[in-house]
Amino acid sequence: MNFDDGAKIKIHNTDNDTEATATIINFRGDFLRVLINNKIPLNLTRKDPASNIFVGTMHGLEFTTVIK
């Protein structure tokens, strides 16, 4: 699946097991920048190029999303 800037995705907080809607503001290769609830910027990176999982941290919490 191809995601463009402005697309909506789900971000999962692994610490609290909650989800939020995020808007992609930059998606280039192994880097993903989103706005959670159109307010909070978050950077996520793909650690393994063969993986679809992007991981980011903020304020001691871990967030993940899957981009295929």
Secondary structure, DSSP 4 states (H G I P E B T S, - for coil): ----TT-EEEEEETTTTEEEEEEEEEEETTEEEEEETTTEEEEEE-SSTT--EEEEEETTEEEEEE--
